[in-house]
Amino acid sequence: MEYKEEKRICQNCKSKFLIEPEDFGFYEKIGVSPPTWCPECRLIRRLMWRNEHSLFKRPNAEEGKKDLIISVFHPDAKIKTYNREMWWSDR
């Protein structure tokens, strides 16, 4: 099937965006309908769960270390946090 490019208006921000002909083939191949949100709004929606604005000081969980590290996890969270060197090491 031959597709033409299609201009659409984002349901979220009301900006115009273009869907290329090869995009329609991809959507058909994976069995989904073409998007109704612009690429930027789709990216924002995909990344909404990320926390990069609330940072906390937490103790390093490595034995023998008493330093604090910066983490996205609240100090009351019941998880262990390690500094970068420990995390990427083989220990």
N, C-alpha and C positions, 0 to 999 in steps of 0.2 A: 504494500500500500504506500502510496506517495503522500507525504505530508508537506504542508506549507508552514512557514513560521507563523506564530500566532501571538498577538499582543493581548495581554490581560491586565486587569486591575487587581492589585492585592486586596484581599478581603480584610486584612489587618490594618495596613497603613495607607491604603488607597493610592499607592504609587503605581505607575505603569511598569510592566516587565515583559520581556520577550521570551517565548519558548521556541527554541530552534527545532527544525525538522528532525534532526537526529535524536533529540530528546524524546520526541513522541515514540520513536522506535524503541528506545530504552524503556520507557514507562510501560509500553505494551509487552515487552520481553519479560519484565519482572512482575507484570500483572497488577499495576497500580494505575490510578487515574492521574492525569496531569495535575500539577500543583495549582492551588488557588491563592497561595501566599508567595510573595516575591522571595528571591534568594536570601536577602538580608534578614527578613522576618523569620524565614525557616531556620537560618543559622542561630538567631537569637533564641528561638524556641528550643533548638537542640542543646544549646549551651546554658539554658536557664538553671540547671541543677548545680552548676559549678559555683563554688564559693571562693572568690578571690578578693573580697572586700572586707571580710571580718577575719582578722588574723589575731592569734593568741600566743603568748609565751607559755611553753610547756617544758617540763623537765625531759632531758634526754634519758631514754630507758636503758642505754648501754651501761653494763655493770662497771662501777668504778668512776663513772662520769657524773659530775654534778652540774654541768652547764645547762643553760636553757636554750631551747630552739624555738623558732617561729613556725607556727603550724596553723592550718585552717580548722583544726579540731579544738573545741572548747576544753579548758583544763579539767572540767568535771567528766569528760568523756572517758569511758572505761576501755581505752585502747592504749597501746604502747606506741610512742613516737621515738624515732631514732634520727640522729643527724645524718647528713648526706653520706659522709665517709663510711659510717657503719652500715647504712642501708645498701650501698653498692659493694660492700666488701663481701668476702666469702665466709665471714664469721657467723 
